[in-house]
Amino acid sequence: MLVSPAILGAVMRVPAFGAGCSVPVETARYVPRLDRVSSVDDVLLNATGADHVAVTSGVLLPSHRE
């Protein structure tokens, strides 16, 4: 198997964490109405980017746990 089950479980939680970190930033941009653009696309792309980093680090970096 290319990715261990422990890494796979962690990787599946990462997009939720990425989106959870992005939502307050987008909310802070939307609430004051200072002509800033807030978009759901930003949240989705941040979550996807976090997932790509997690997968890459899980595959490329060896695990030191045994």
TORFI-655652 format. One line per 10 residues: number of its first residue (from 1); their letters; for each residue x, y, z of N, C-alpha, C, O. Coordinates in Angstrom, 3 decimals, always signed. Each point is the difference from the previous one (the first is absolute). Layout:
// residues N
NUM> A> X Y Z X Y Z X Y Z X Y Z; ...
This chain:
// residues 66
1> MLVSPAILGA> +0.853 -1.183 +0.000 -0.853 +1.183 +0.000 +0.891 +1.236 +0.000 +0.993 +0.061 +0.724; -1.354 +0.909 -1.533 +0.786 +1.211 -0.136 -0.112 +0.906 +1.229 +0.987 +0.600 +0.425; -2.174 -0.505 +0.135 -0.246 +0.858 +1.155 -0.568 -0.851 +1.124 -0.929 -0.781 -0.205; +1.499 +0.940 +1.399 -0.479 -0.790 +1.133 -1.393 +0.484 +0.433 -0.361 +1.150 -0.251; -0.414 -2.020 +0.895 -1.341 +0.400 +0.453 +0.015 +1.179 +0.973 -0.920 +0.819 -0.002; +1.959 -0.729 +0.831 +0.074 +1.119 +0.951 +0.168 +1.322 -0.741 -0.634 +0.996 +0.345; +1.479 -0.992 -1.350 +0.202 +1.218 -0.786 -1.263 +0.328 -0.781 -0.390 +1.164 -0.094; -0.244 -2.174 -0.462 -1.220 +0.220 -0.759 -1.088 +0.614 +0.880 -0.724 +0.892 -0.442; +0.606 -1.361 +1.675 -0.980 +0.569 +0.925 +0.297 +1.457 +0.308 -0.912 +0.823 +0.081; +2.199 -0.502 +0.091 +0.377 +1.384 +0.270 -0.242 +0.876 -1.222 -0.435 +1.146 +0.123
11> VMRVPAFGAG> +0.716 -1.688 -1.291 -0.182 +0.768 -1.233 -1.471 +0.321 -0.233 -0.319 +1.045 -0.567; -0.562 -1.909 +0.984 -1.427 +0.247 -0.200 -0.529 +1.097 +0.923 -1.030 +0.607 -0.293; +1.721 -0.348 +1.403 -0.428 +1.063 +0.914 +0.547 +1.360 -0.412 -0.517 +1.031 +0.430; +1.545 -1.018 -1.250 +0.670 +1.252 -0.348 -0.887 +0.962 -0.784 +0.007 +1.189 +0.316; -0.771 -1.627 -1.321 -0.851 +0.979 -0.701 -1.005 +0.693 +0.918 -0.293 +1.183 -0.176; -0.223 -1.905 +1.137 -0.928 +0.619 +0.955 +0.724 +1.060 +0.826 -0.557 +1.062 +0.281; +1.789 -1.351 +0.104 +0.791 +0.973 +0.755 +0.321 +1.219 -0.865 -0.096 +1.137 +0.463; +0.478 -1.376 -1.718 +0.301 +1.107 -0.909 -1.209 +0.888 -0.237 +0.112 +1.226 -0.001; -1.263 -1.845 -0.198 -1.223 +0.782 -0.185 -0.383 +0.721 +1.291 -0.464 +1.140 -0.032; +0.662 -1.812 +1.164 -0.314 +0.621 +1.286 +0.857 +1.217 +0.293 -0.457 +0.945 +0.644
21> CSVPVETARY> +1.689 -0.962 -1.111 +0.874 +1.173 +0.164 -0.342 +1.100 -0.996 +0.216 +1.179 +0.280; -0.736 -1.547 -1.416 -0.300 +0.970 -1.044 -1.326 +0.728 +0.221 -0.138 +1.162 -0.381; -0.823 -1.826 +0.985 -1.327 +0.608 +0.198 +0.057 +1.276 +0.843 -0.638 +0.982 -0.378; +1.364 -0.941 +1.497 +0.051 +1.271 +0.753 +0.632 +1.145 -0.792 -0.409 +1.153 +0.138; +1.401 -1.469 -0.964 +0.633 +1.040 -0.815 -1.001 +0.549 -1.018 -0.102 +1.213 -0.178; -0.626 -2.091 -0.481 -0.993 +0.451 -0.972 -1.140 +0.745 +0.685 -0.534 +0.959 -0.557; +0.161 -1.382 +1.745 -1.042 +0.699 +0.757 +0.473 +1.395 +0.379 -0.759 +0.965 -0.086; +2.016 -0.863 +0.506 +0.551 +1.311 +0.367 +0.075 +0.929 -1.210 -0.076 +1.220 +0.146; +0.224 -1.788 -1.323 +0.008 +0.830 -1.206 -1.412 +0.411 -0.406 -0.187 +1.061 -0.597; -0.794 -1.877 +0.909 -1.376 +0.251 -0.440 -0.775 +0.927 +0.943 -0.733 +0.877 -0.457
31> VPRLDRVSSV> +0.892 -1.068 +1.758 -0.831 +0.693 +0.987 +0.140 +1.525 -0.039 -1.024 +0.683 +0.014; +2.230 -0.113 -0.063 +0.087 +1.468 +0.028 -0.509 +0.703 -1.262 -0.224 +1.210 +0.026; +0.041 -1.934 -1.112 -0.472 +0.561 -1.272 +0.868 +1.180 -0.445 -0.494 +1.100 -0.252; +1.775 -1.358 +0.164 +0.952 +1.034 -0.415 +0.401 -0.174 -1.461 +1.152 +0.238 -0.362; -2.092 -0.650 -0.468 +0.242 -0.252 -1.418 +1.057 -1.072 -0.226 +0.736 +0.046 -0.985; -0.662 -1.001 +1.889 +0.885 -1.155 -0.175 -0.840 -1.153 -0.524 -1.171 -0.137 +0.355; +1.758 -0.669 -1.178 -0.712 -1.128 -0.580 +0.247 -1.234 +0.855 +1.145 -0.349 +0.287; -2.214 -0.298 +0.112 +0.072 -1.235 +0.764 -0.648 -1.089 -0.830 -1.054 +0.219 -0.596; +1.671 -1.393 +0.549 -0.501 -1.029 -0.893 +0.121 -1.380 +0.624 +0.946 -0.290 +0.732; -1.922 -0.550 -1.035 +0.055 -1.398 +0.424 +1.136 -0.711 -0.722 +0.589 -0.943 +0.529
41> DDVLLNATGA> -0.284 +1.399 -1.738 +1.104 -0.599 -0.756 +1.312 +0.083 +0.770 +0.803 -0.932 -0.048; -0.576 +2.034 +0.756 +1.224 +0.140 +0.790 +0.077 -1.079 +1.074 +1.062 -0.579 +0.226; -2.171 +0.312 +0.429 -0.033 -1.024 +1.052 +0.277 -1.378 -0.603 +0.786 -0.775 +0.547; -1.429 +0.475 -1.667 +0.201 -1.305 -0.637 +1.435 -0.172 -0.499 +0.582 -1.074 +0.145; -0.020 +2.112 -0.725 +1.378 -0.093 -0.484 +0.998 -0.115 +1.148 +0.997 -0.711 -0.125; -1.241 +1.387 +1.226 +0.882 -0.143 +1.161 -0.068 -1.411 +0.572 +1.023 -0.564 +0.388; -2.217 -0.003 -0.336 -0.150 -1.372 +0.488 +0.695 -0.984 -0.943 +0.655 -0.939 +0.452; -0.798 +1.154 -1.749 +0.651 -0.872 -0.976 +1.516 +0.127 +0.082 +0.713 -1.001 -0.076; -0.226 +2.205 +0.226 +1.444 +0.210 +0.139 +0.545 -0.665 +1.249 +1.078 -0.595 -0.035; -1.803 +0.686 +1.133 +0.436 -0.669 +1.232 +0.036 -1.511 -0.195 +0.894 -0.675 +0.510
51> DHVAVTSGVL> -1.858 +0.153 -1.241 -0.039 -1.433 -0.272 +1.190 -0.432 -0.863 +0.608 -1.039 +0.259; -0.280 +1.817 -1.263 +1.138 -0.335 -0.858 +1.312 +0.002 +0.787 +0.849 -0.867 -0.206; -0.685 +1.823 +1.090 +1.202 +0.044 +0.829 +0.051 -1.202 +0.936 +1.065 -0.584 +0.200; -2.195 +0.213 +0.367 -0.037 -1.148 +0.908 +0.343 -1.291 -0.728 +0.751 -0.827 +0.517; -1.296 +0.653 -1.708 +0.287 -1.209 -0.771 +1.471 -0.035 -0.386 +0.653 -1.035 +0.129; -0.134 +2.153 -0.598 +1.398 +0.058 -0.406 +0.928 -0.280 +1.176 +0.955 -0.765 -0.137; -1.218 +1.365 +1.271 +0.866 -0.233 +1.152 -0.156 -1.416 +0.537 +0.966 -0.578 +0.497; -2.158 +0.013 -0.588 -0.208 -1.368 +0.462 +0.684 -1.025 -0.879 +0.421 -1.051 +0.484; -0.304 +1.340 -1.758 +0.638 -0.932 -0.925 +1.506 +0.189 -0.013 +0.745 -0.979 -0.030; -0.283 +2.233 +0.053 +1.411 +0.260 -0.159 +0.805 -0.069 +1.292 +1.182 -0.343 -0.026
61> LPSHRE> -1.803 +0.661 +1.145 +0.730 -0.010 +1.261 -0.208 -1.319 +0.721 -1.136 -0.419 +0.218; +2.215 -0.232 +0.149 -0.163 -1.292 +0.700 -0.536 +0.218 +1.421 +0.286 +1.003 +0.655; -1.047 -1.955 -0.226 -0.549 +0.054 +1.353 +1.025 -0.552 +0.977 +0.616 -1.032 -0.266; -0.427 +1.706 +1.392 +0.956 -0.456 +1.009 -0.672 -0.814 +1.077 +0.661 -0.451 +0.936; -1.977 +0.251 -1.047 -0.727 -0.792 +0.985 +0.055 -1.480 -0.397 -0.041 -0.358 -1.177; +0.131 -0.449 +2.170 -0.018 -1.446 -0.260 -0.955 -0.711 +0.907 -0.139 -1.220 -0.084
